[in-house]
Amino acid sequence: MQDYRTLRVWRKSHALTLGVRRAASRFPRTGYASLRSQITTSAESIAFNIVEGCGSSTRKELARFLDISIKSTMELEYQLKLAMDYAVINQEEGKGLSGEVADTRRMLCGLRKKVLASGSEL
C-alpha cells in the first residue's frame, strides 16, 4: 500500500480536477449537460484511480489502476477539444487544461513504468 497524498501525480490530477470542474461550471445552462457530466467524470476518474491503485497489494495491480488513469486522460483530452470546438470553453483555458492533462499523462506513464520495473510486491 502507498499513501496517494505523497504522489506528485495525484496532487497534479487533483488540481486538474478542480480546474476542469471550474471550467465546466461555466458551460451554458442548457444543451451541454452530458458533456459537462462526462468531462468532470473523466477528470475525477484520473485521481480516483490513482487513489484506488494506491490501496493495491501488488505493483501489478497498482499499474493496472495507473493504466486506467492514463486512459481517462485520453478521454478528457478529447472532451476538452470538443468543449473548445463547441465554444463552451474558451481556447486559452481549454489549451491550458489540455496541457495539464498531457503533463499528468506523462507523469502517470513514468510512474507506471517505474512501478512495473520494481517487482511484484509493494
C-alpha positions as CSV (number, residue, x, y, z in Angstrom):
1,M,0.0,0.0,0.0
2,Q,1.1,3.5,-0.8
3,D,-0.1,6.9,0.6
4,Y,-1.5,8.6,-2.5
5,R,-1.1,12.0,-0.9
6,T,2.7,11.7,-1.3
7,L,2.5,11.3,-5.1
8,R,3.1,14.5,-7.2
9,V,0.9,13.0,-9.9
10,W,-2.0,12.7,-7.5
11,R,-1.6,16.3,-6.4
12,K,-1.4,17.4,-10.1
13,S,-4.5,15.3,-11.0
14,H,-6.4,16.7,-8.1
15,A,-5.6,20.3,-9.2
16,L,-6.6,19.3,-12.7
17,T,-9.9,18.0,-11.5
18,L,-10.7,21.3,-9.7
19,G,-9.7,23.3,-12.8
20,V,-11.9,21.2,-15.0
21,R,-14.9,21.4,-12.6
22,R,-14.5,25.3,-12.6
23,A,-14.4,25.4,-16.4
24,A,-17.4,23.0,-16.7
25,S,-19.4,25.1,-14.2
26,R,-19.4,28.0,-16.8
27,F,-21.0,25.8,-19.5
28,P,-24.3,27.2,-20.7
29,R,-27.2,26.0,-18.6
30,T,-28.9,24.2,-21.4
31,G,-27.6,21.9,-24.2
32,Y,-24.4,20.6,-22.7
33,A,-25.3,18.7,-19.6
34,S,-24.0,15.4,-21.0
35,L,-20.6,16.9,-21.9
36,R,-20.4,18.7,-18.5
37,S,-21.0,15.4,-16.7
38,Q,-18.6,13.4,-18.9
39,I,-15.8,16.0,-18.6
40,T,-16.0,16.1,-14.8
41,T,-16.3,12.4,-14.5
42,S,-13.2,11.8,-16.7
43,A,-11.2,14.3,-14.7
44,E,-12.2,12.8,-11.4
45,S,-11.5,9.3,-12.7
46,I,-7.8,10.2,-13.1
47,A,-7.4,11.0,-9.4
48,F,-9.9,8.3,-8.2
49,N,-7.9,5.5,-10.0
50,I,-4.6,6.7,-8.6
51,V,-6.1,6.6,-5.1
52,E,-7.7,3.2,-5.6
53,G,-4.4,1.9,-7.1
54,C,-2.5,3.0,-4.0
55,G,-4.7,0.6,-2.0
56,S,-3.4,-2.3,-4.1
57,S,-1.3,-5.0,-2.5
58,T,0.8,-5.7,-5.7
59,R,2.7,-3.4,-8.1
60,K,0.9,-5.1,-11.0
61,E,-2.5,-4.1,-9.6
62,L,-1.3,-0.6,-9.0
63,A,0.0,-0.4,-12.6
64,R,-3.4,-1.5,-13.8
65,F,-5.1,1.4,-12.0
66,L,-2.5,3.8,-13.3
67,D,-3.3,2.5,-16.8
68,I,-7.0,3.3,-16.2
69,S,-6.0,6.8,-15.2
70,I,-3.9,7.2,-18.3
71,K,-6.9,6.1,-20.4
72,S,-9.0,8.7,-18.6
73,T,-6.5,11.4,-19.6
74,M,-7.0,10.4,-23.2
75,E,-10.8,10.7,-22.8
76,L,-10.5,14.1,-21.0
77,E,-8.2,15.5,-23.6
78,Y,-10.8,14.8,-26.3
79,Q,-13.7,16.1,-24.2
80,L,-11.7,19.4,-23.8
81,K,-11.2,19.6,-27.5
82,L,-14.9,19.0,-28.1
83,A,-15.8,21.7,-25.5
84,M,-13.4,24.2,-27.2
85,D,-15.0,23.3,-30.6
86,Y,-18.4,23.8,-29.2
87,A,-17.1,27.2,-27.8
88,V,-18.2,26.3,-24.2
89,I,-14.6,26.6,-23.0
90,N,-12.5,29.4,-24.5
91,Q,-9.4,28.4,-26.4
92,E,-6.9,29.7,-23.9
93,E,-8.5,27.9,-21.0
94,G,-9.0,24.8,-23.0
95,K,-5.4,24.7,-24.2
96,G,-4.1,25.3,-20.7
97,L,-6.2,22.5,-19.3
98,S,-5.2,20.2,-22.2
99,G,-1.5,20.9,-21.4
100,E,-2.1,20.0,-17.8
101,V,-3.8,16.7,-19.0
102,A,-0.8,15.9,-21.2
103,D,1.6,16.6,-18.3
104,T,-0.4,14.4,-16.0
105,R,-0.4,11.6,-18.5
106,R,3.4,11.8,-18.9
107,M,3.8,11.6,-15.1
108,L,1.4,8.6,-15.0
109,C,3.2,6.8,-17.8
110,G,6.5,7.4,-16.0
111,L,5.1,6.2,-12.6
112,R,3.5,3.1,-14.3
113,K,6.8,2.2,-15.9
114,K,8.7,2.6,-12.6
115,V,6.1,0.5,-10.7
116,L,6.3,-2.3,-13.2
117,A,10.1,-2.3,-13.2
118,S,10.4,-2.6,-9.5
119,G,8.9,-6.0,-8.7
120,S,5.7,-7.6,-7.6
121,E,5.1,-6.6,-4.0
122,L,4.6,-3.1,-2.7
